[in-house]
Amino acid sequence: MMPIFPLLILGILLLFLLTAGIIEYQVHHRALAMIPLRVHVNGTRGKSSVTRLIAAGLRAGGLRTFAKTTGTAPRVIDAEGKDRIIHRLRLPSIGEQVRLMSYFSKEKPDAVVMECMAVQPQYQWIAEHQMIQSHIGVITNTRPDHLEEMGPTKEDVVHSLCNTIPENGTLITGEVEQFSWVKKNADSLKTPITLSDESTVSDQELKQFSYLEHPQNVAVALDVCKKAGVEREIALAGMQKVQPDLGALVVWELNFNGKKISFVNGMAANDPVSTLQIWKFIIDRYPAEGGTCVLLNSREDRPVRTRQMIELTLEEIKPDTFIVRGNKVDSVLHRLHHHSPKTKFQAIDLSQTTDKTIALIEDLPHDALVYAIGNQVGAGQEILNKLHQVRRDA
């Protein structure tokens, strides 16, 4: 028979942990009560941009607003709109959201805008219903990405993202194709839903941004600001001054000894649907009289994604030139070349230095447009750093 003393110690320990949990829960709820407006931004693509846009619009409307993004580089955005780098001493965890909500609550905010950092469905639910408890929920879009965590089907991705729909709040979304699925999830929580209309954002208004912003992102952010009581013109003016996320679409004008080449980094959008959408977005604005080029920087551990991007490029984009950094891609290129027979392609093994890639870009005709896709980590960032030396903002 087990001695009584160890059982007593175990019981005291369990009681201590239970008490600590209850106290932490109460402290967190007091912190939430100190934040009058909480906005939780989820979705497959555009979360960081939309978070920044909403915060800027609310701030322009006179609300003392803080925000947190988890995009290309995690940031806290203070009440003045300035970025503060998040220095992590351990791997990222959604518990970070609790600590930040506590910090924000002490700054006497009018509003806090949080980008969802959870991927797995159960953690997305916890992030909303336990940690943020938002007044306004946002789902930017639902693309077929992170299928290993949220899939395997597109409908699974929708249902997973819908775990952050608030109860007793409002949902605003830019998702058109899967809207009926999103609405079904919102209706189950009796949450009103608004579908944002990108046609309400004009090309002239988009030109006032310092980078290439998607009209749907702006439309979603404007609807959130409207719900918060900020007039459209005031919110939009604030958004047009926003400091973009590091992954934002900024057009570089490269200057190779007088030869001008436009370069767009789309490597932050690493799923085929978003990659194609960005291409259609930029080609309408940059005719590229010198021809088009797609630069695919792949990862050796993601052969399926590499094949998807090659298929997308040759079947849908059909550029004049296709530069592929990847291993064992020649057979795929030759097999799919009939989809775009006029495309000239060049495959570069990942073991080669990035200087070969830079040289191929430099050899492109004057006034060519280069669209970089794939993966930015490692060699991708090295290519960007080298191109930065010959760039000037377009």
N, C-alpha and C positions, 0 to 999 in steps of 0.2 A: 504493500500500500504506500502511495506517494506521501512523503512527509507534508505536514500542513504548512510549514514555513515557506517553501518554494511556491506553493499555490497562492499564499498570501502576497508574496512579492509580485507574482504575475498579475494578480487582481489589482494591486495598487498601480502597477505600470499601465494596465489597460484603462483604469479609471483616469489616470493622469493624461494619457493620450486622448481619451474621449473628451475630457474637460478642455484640453488645449485646442482640440478641433472645434468645439462649440464656441470657444472664445474667439478663435480666428475667423469663424463664420460670421459671428456678430460684428467683429471689427470690420470685416470686408463689407458687410451690408451698411454699416454706418458710413464707410467711404463712398459707396455708391449713392447714398442719400445726399451726399455733398456735391454731386454732379447733376445739375438740373436736366441736361440733355446728353444722352449717350447714343452714339452712332456706331454700328458694327458693320464693317465692310467685308464681304466675302465674295467669292467668284473664282473662276479659273484664270482669267487674265484681267489686267487693268486695276487690280485692287489698290496697289500703291499710288497710282496716278489719281484714282478717284478719291482716295483718302486725303491726298494733298489738296485736290480741288475743293472738296467739301469744306475742309478746314479753312482754306483761304477765303471761300465765299462767306462762311459764317463770320470769320474775323472781319471781313469788309463790312458786314452788317452790324458791327459793334459788339459781337459776342466774344468774350474772352475765351479763346479756344485753344486746346492742346490736341496733339495728334501723335499717333505712333504708326510707323510703317515697317513692314518686314520684307520689303522687296529686294532689289539687287544688293542693297546694304541697309540693315535695320537702323532706323532713326527715330528719335523723339523730336517733334516739332513744337517749339514753345509758343507762348502767347504772342510773340512778335513775329512769328513765322520763320524763325531761324532753326536750322537743323542742329541737333545734338547727337553725336555718334553714341550708339549703345555698345559699350565694351563688355563683352561676355567672358566670364572666367570659366564657364562650363558650356556644355552643349545647349542649344536653344530648347526651351521648354515652355508650354503654355502657362506654367506658373508665373512666368514673366509678366503676363497680363495683369495678374492680381497685384503684384508689386507696383506696377506702373499706375494702376487705378488708385492705389493708396497714395502714391506720390502726387498724382494729378489732383486728387481731392483736397490736398493741403494747399494747393495753389489758388483756391477759390475760383474755379472755372465756371463759365456759363455752359460750356459744351466740351466734350471729349469725343474724338473720332478715332476708332481703333480698327486697324486692319487685322483680320483673322489670321492667325499664324498656325492654326491646326489643319491637318490634312485628313487624318483618319476620322471617319464619321462620328465615332463615340466622343472623340476629343472636340470635334466641332460643336456637338451638342453641349458639352460641358462648358466650352468657351463662352457660349451665348447664355445658356440658362442658369449657369452657376456663377460665371465670372463677370460678364458684361451686363446682362439683362437690359438690352438696349431699348430705347424708345423708337428708334428708326433702324431697321435692318436693311442692308443693301446686298443684292446679288448682282454683280456686274454682268456676268454671263456664265454659261455652263458648257465648257468645251470638253472633248474627250481627252483628258490628260490625267496623270496620276492614277491610271486605271488599276495599278497594282494595289493601291490603297482604297480607292473609291469605286472601282469598276466591279465587273468587267464591261458592263454596257453603259451607253450614254444615259439611260434612265437611272442607273445606279449613281452616276455622278451627280445628276440633278437632285436625287433624294438625299445624297450625302451633303451637298451644299445647302440644302433646305433645312438642315439641322440648326442653322443659325437664324432662322426666321423667328422674330420675337413674339412672345405672347403679350397681349394687351398693348401692342405697338403697331407700327406701320412697316410695310415692306415696299421697297422701291427697287426695280430691276430693269436691266437693259437687255435681258434675254428674250429674244423674239421667237426663235424656232421652237424652243421647249417651254414656251410661256404657259401652255395649258398644264404641264406637269408642275411647274412652279406654283401656279395658282391653286392647283389641287392641294398641294402641301400647305399653302397659306390659308386656304379655306378650312382645312382641318383644325387650324388653331384659331379660327375666326379673326384672322389678321387681314385688314384691308391691304390691297396691293395696287401699285401703280406701275404701268409699263411706260418707260421713258421713250420719247420719240426723237431720234437723232436728226430728223428733218427740220426740227425747230431751231437747230444751231446752224447758222449760215457760214459759208466759206469765208466771208469777210470777217466774221467774228473769230473763226479759227486762225486766220492770218495774224491776229493780234497776239497769239502765243509765241513764246521764244523757241518753241520746239513743235514737233508734229504731234498734235493731240487728236485723239479719236472723237468725232462728234458725239458718239454714244456715251463716252465717259463724261463729257461735258453736260449732256442732257440729263444723265443720272444725277450728277452732282447738283445741277440747278434745281431738280425736283426735290432733292433733300433740303436744300436751302429754302426753297419755297415752303416746304412743310414746316420749317423752323421759323418762318415769318420774315425771311430776308427777300427783298425785292430782286427780281431777275437782273436788272441792269447793275445794281450794286454788287450782287454776288458775282456776276460775270466779270466785272472790272477787277475784282479781287483775284479771281482765278487766272486772269490773263497776266498777272504779275507773279504768279507762283514760281517758286524754285522747283524745277522738275526733278523727279527721281533719277538716280544714276542710270536706270534702264530705259529712260524715256527716249523716244525717237528724235534724235537731233541730227540734222543733215550737216555733214562736214564737206567743205569744199577743199579737196586736195590739190596742191600745186606742185606738180613735178616739172620743174624748170620751165614754167609758163604754160604747161599743159594742165587744163582744169578737168578734174574728175570728181563727181558728186558721190559721196559715200554715206549710206544709211546703215546703221547697226541695228539689225532686228534679231540679234542672238538671244535677247531676253525672252522672246516669244518662241519657245521651243516645242510647240505642237503645230501640226500641219495646218489646222483650221486658222489659227491666229496668224501664222506665217503668211498664208495666202491673203488674208484680210488686209494685213499691213502692206503687202505688195500692191494690191488694188488701190489702196489709199495713197501710196506715194507715187505710183506711176501716173496718176491723174494730175499730180502737181509738178512732176519733173519729167518732161517729155523725153529727155536724153537723146539729143540728136546724134550723139556719138555711139549710140547703141546701149544695150543693157547687159549687165553681168551679175550672176548670182555666185556668191562665195559661200560655200558650205564648209564649216569647220566641224568635223564630227568627233565622236569619242569612241575609242576602241571597244569599250564595254557596253556600247549601245548600238549594236548592228541593226536591230529592227528600226530604231528611230532614224538611223542613217539611210536605210533603204526607203523609208517613208518620205524623207526629205528629197531624195533623188527622184522618186516617183512624182512628187508634187512639182518639183522644178521642171521636169521634162514634159509632164502631162498637162500642167496648168499654167505655169509662168512662161515657159518657152523663151528663155533669154538668148541673146546673141552669143554670149560666152558663159560657160559654167566651169568654175574652178572648185574642185573638191579636194579637201584635205581629209584623207581617210585611207584605211588599209583594206585591201582586197575589194575595191569598188569597181574595178574595170569591167568585170563581167556584167554587173548590174547596169552600168552606164551603156555598154554596147547593146544589152538586151532591150533597154528602154529608149534607145536613141531614135527609133522610128517615130516616136511621139513628137519629136522636135528635131527633124533631120537637119535643119539649118544651124542648130546650136553647135558651137565648137566647145569641146570640153577638154579639160586638163586635170588629171588626177595626180595628187601629190601624196606620197607616203608620209604617215605621221612621224616617222623617224627623221625626216628632212627638216632643216631649219626653216623658220618662218621667212627668211630672206627670199626664198624661192617664191613664196606667195606674194610678197611685196613687189617683187620684180614683175610678176605676171599682171598685177594691178597697174603698175607703172607703164606697161606696154599697151594698155588699152587705149583706144582712140580719144582724142580731145572731146570733152563734153559727154563722156560716158557716165552711166549711172551704175554704181555697185551696190548691191543689196546683200549684206552679210547675214547668214542664218546659221542655225545649229547651236553649238555650245561655246560659251564665252570663257569658261574657266581655263586656265593654263595657256595654251598656245593662242587661243582666241584673244585673251587679254594682251598677250605679247604683240600680236598683230595690231591691235588697237593702239598700243603704246607707240609703236613704230610709225603708224599712220598719223598719229597726233603730231609728230614732228614736222609734217608737211601739210598740216591742215590750217584752214582758217574758216570760221563759221560762215555757212552760206546764208 
